[in-house]
Amino acid sequence: MLMKLFFYPVLIVFSSLVHADLVGLDITELTDVTGQGGADLSWTLSLNHKYANDMSLQDISDKSKAFSALTTSDVNYVYNCTNDILCRLAISPNNHVENGNQKWLVFKKIQGTLQIDRFSMDGSTITNKDGNPQTAMQLTFYDNAPLKIRNLGFAGLSVESGAEGYLNSETYGTEAGIFDKGLEKGFMGLNAHGNLHISGNLKIFSYNCAGTSTSRC
């Protein structure tokens, strides 16, 4: 009880000595306020890919890590999908129907990883169409941190028919030869693997913003 009796008066005295003078700013003063800051970011997008389930593979530039737990007999060495039908993109342009059947353009076994180790986001100022200064969001990309493209693509592209033609799972038999035997039917595939180097700034702003004190950009 003695501790409480001592603590409360001390707290009251201390709070009376500490105060802050808050001053309101008008529109002109607010426009004169400047600051500096930003953030360094990294980004990874992985689809049906080994990297999506094995986050220890942070450096996807090092292919030896991707091969370390796999044998050379693995053709799709990073493709990771529990059901091939779930790894598709189906498009029906203009809802095209032929002979009563819906037509689908189906991309099968989609996979890949896009990763950028570093890019920056901060604020900037541009001169708008009215000749006035206007704030903008600025993204900065660096040449030494390229966009990494790893095994991005699809195994096959086909045209399917039916209300749910995108679920068709026909495969090639022995008539297709050794190369296509057992694979899903399709007439082409795509696989991209490389680095895209980007260096420079991208500024994002509202074109219709006048930049005046009565509008928020």
ZASE-286103 format. One record per residue (C-alpha): x, y, z; chain. Coordinates in steps of 0.25 Angstrom, whole numbers, always signed. Example, Ala and Ser with C-alpha at 12.3 -4.5 7.8 and 13.67 -1.06 7.14 Angstrom:
2
SITE     xx     yy     zz  chain
SITE    +49    -18    +31      A
SITE    +55     -4    +29      A
***
This chain:
217
SITE     xx     yy     zz  chain
SITE     +0     +0     +0      A
SITE    +12     +9     +3      A
SITE    +17     +7    -11      A
SITE     +4    +11    -17      A
SITE     +3    +24     -9      A
SITE    +17    +28    -13      A
SITE    +16    +24    -28      A
SITE     +3    +32    -31      A
SITE     +7    +46    -26      A
SITE    +21    +44    -34      A
SITE    +13    +40    -46      A
SITE     +4    +52    -45      A
SITE    +16    +62    -43      A
SITE    +23    +55    -55      A
SITE    +11    +56    -64      A
SITE     +9    +71    -61      A
SITE    +24    +74    -65      A
SITE    +23    +67    -78      A
SITE    +14    +73    -89      A
SITE    +15    +75   -104      A
SITE    +11    +88   -112      A
SITE     +3    +83   -124      A
SITE     +1    +94   -134      A
SITE     -8    +93   -146      A
SITE     -3    +95   -160      A
SITE    -11   +101   -171      A
SITE    -10    +97   -186      A
SITE     +1   +106   -190      A
SITE    +10   +101   -178      A
SITE     +6    +86   -181      A
SITE    +11    +88   -196      A
SITE    +25    +93   -191      A
SITE    +27    +80   -182      A
SITE    +37    +71   -189      A
SITE    +43    +58   -184      A
SITE    +52    +46   -189      A
SITE    +50    +31   -188      A
SITE    +46    +19   -195      A
SITE    +48     +4   -195      A
SITE    +56     -7   -201      A
SITE    +48    -19   -205      A
SITE    +49    -33   -211      A
SITE    +39    -41   -219      A
SITE    +37    -55   -222      A
SITE    +25    -61   -230      A
SITE    +25    -76   -232      A
SITE    +15    -85   -239      A
SITE    +15   -100   -238      A
SITE    +29   -100   -235      A
SITE    +39   -106   -226      A
SITE    +43    -93   -220      A
SITE    +28    -90   -215      A
SITE    +30   -102   -206      A
SITE    +45   -101   -202      A
SITE    +48    -87   -197      A
SITE    +62    -92   -194      A
SITE    +65    -89   -209      A
SITE    +66    -74   -207      A
SITE    +77    -72   -218      A
SITE    +70    -78   -230      A
SITE    +82    -73   -238      A
SITE    +90    -85   -233      A
SITE    +84    -97   -241      A
SITE    +93   -107   -233      A
SITE    +83   -105   -222      A
SITE    +71   -109   -230      A
SITE    +78   -121   -235      A
SITE    +84   -126   -222      A
SITE    +72   -134   -218      A
SITE    +69   -139   -231      A
SITE    +74   -149   -242      A
SITE    +78   -146   -256      A
SITE    +66   -154   -261      A
SITE    +56   -144   -256      A
SITE    +51   -137   -268      A
SITE    +43   -127   -261      A
SITE    +53   -125   -250      A
SITE    +45   -114   -243      A
SITE    +31   -116   -247      A
SITE    +23   -119   -235      A
SITE     +8   -121   -236      A
SITE     -1   -131   -229      A
SITE    -11   -132   -241      A
SITE     -7   -127   -255      A
SITE    -21   -123   -257      A
SITE    -20   -113   -246      A
SITE     -8   -106   -253      A
SITE    -15   -101   -265      A
SITE    -20    -88   -271      A
SITE    -32    -89   -280      A
SITE    -37    -78   -289      A
SITE    -50    -78   -297      A
SITE    -48    -65   -306      A
SITE    -61    -58   -308      A
SITE    -68    -71   -303      A
SITE    -66    -77   -316      A
SITE    -76    -89   -319      A
SITE    -74    -99   -331      A
SITE    -84   -109   -334      A
SITE    -91   -107   -320      A
SITE    -77   -109   -313      A
SITE    -70    -99   -305      A
SITE    -56    -97   -310      A
SITE    -44    -95   -301      A
SITE    -29    -91   -302      A
SITE    -23    -99   -291      A
SITE     -9    -97   -286      A
SITE     -4   -109   -279      A
SITE     +6   -111   -267      A
SITE     +8    -97   -265      A
SITE    +21    -95   -256      A
SITE    +32    -85   -253      A
SITE    +38    -75   -243      A
SITE    +40    -60   -245      A
SITE    +49    -53   -234      A
SITE    +56    -40   -232      A
SITE    +65    -39   -220      A
SITE    +64    -24   -219      A
SITE    +56    -12   -224      A
SITE    +53     +1   -216      A
SITE    +40     +9   -214      A
SITE    +40    +24   -210      A
SITE    +33    +37   -213      A
SITE    +37    +47   -224      A
SITE    +32    +60   -231      A
SITE    +29    +61   -245      A
SITE    +24    +73   -253      A
SITE    +10    +70   -258      A
SITE     +2    +74   -270      A
SITE     -1    +88   -264      A
SITE    +13    +91   -261      A
SITE    +11    +89   -246      A
SITE    +19    +80   -237      A
SITE    +12    +67   -233      A
SITE    +16    +56   -224      A
SITE    +18    +42   -230      A
SITE    +22    +28   -226      A
SITE    +35    +24   -231      A
SITE    +40    +10   -233      A
SITE    +55     +8   -235      A
SITE    +62     -4   -242      A
SITE    +77     -8   -241      A
SITE    +85    -14   -252      A
SITE    +92    -23   -241      A
SITE    +79    -29   -237      A
SITE    +72    -34   -249      A
SITE    +59    -41   -251      A
SITE    +61    -55   -250      A
SITE    +53    -64   -259      A
SITE    +54    -79   -256      A
SITE    +47    -90   -264      A
SITE    +35    -81   -267      A
SITE    +25    -87   -277      A
SITE    +16    -98   -280      A
SITE    +18   -113   -285      A
SITE     +7   -112   -295      A
SITE     -4   -104   -302      A
SITE    -16   -110   -308      A
SITE    -30   -107   -313      A
SITE    -41   -114   -306      A
SITE    -56   -116   -308      A
SITE    -68   -117   -298      A
SITE    -74   -110   -286      A
SITE    -62   -114   -278      A
SITE    -52   -117   -289      A
SITE    -41   -111   -280      A
SITE    -42   -124   -272      A
SITE    -38   -133   -283      A
SITE    -26   -141   -280      A
SITE    -23   -150   -292      A
SITE     -9   -154   -294      A
SITE     -1   -159   -306      A
SITE     +0   -174   -308      A
SITE    +11   -182   -316      A
SITE     +7   -176   -329      A
SITE    +13   -163   -325      A
SITE    +27   -168   -323      A
SITE    +37   -169   -312      A
SITE    +38   -154   -310      A
SITE    +23   -151   -307      A
SITE    +18   -165   -302      A
SITE    +11   -163   -289      A
SITE    +10   -148   -290      A
SITE     -2   -139   -290      A
SITE     -7   -136   -304      A
SITE     -3   -122   -309      A
SITE     +5   -116   -320      A
SITE    +15   -107   -314      A
SITE    +22   -104   -301      A
SITE    +30    -92   -295      A
SITE    +41    -91   -285      A
SITE    +49    -78   -282      A
SITE    +61    -78   -273      A
SITE    +70    -66   -271      A
SITE    +72    -52   -265      A
SITE    +65    -39   -269      A
SITE    +74    -27   -266      A
SITE    +66    -14   -262      A
SITE    +72     -1   -258      A
SITE    +65    +12   -256      A
SITE    +53    +18   -250      A
SITE    +38    +16   -252      A
SITE    +29    +28   -247      A
SITE    +14    +25   -244      A
SITE     +5    +37   -243      A
SITE     -9    +42   -247      A
SITE    -10    +49   -260      A
SITE    -23    +56   -257      A
SITE    -18    +61   -244      A
SITE    -16    +76   -244      A
SITE     -7    +77   -232      A
SITE    -14    +88   -226      A
SITE    -17    +90   -211      A
SITE    -31    +85   -213      A
SITE    -28    +72   -220      A
SITE    -21    +59   -214      A
SITE    -12    +52   -224      A
***
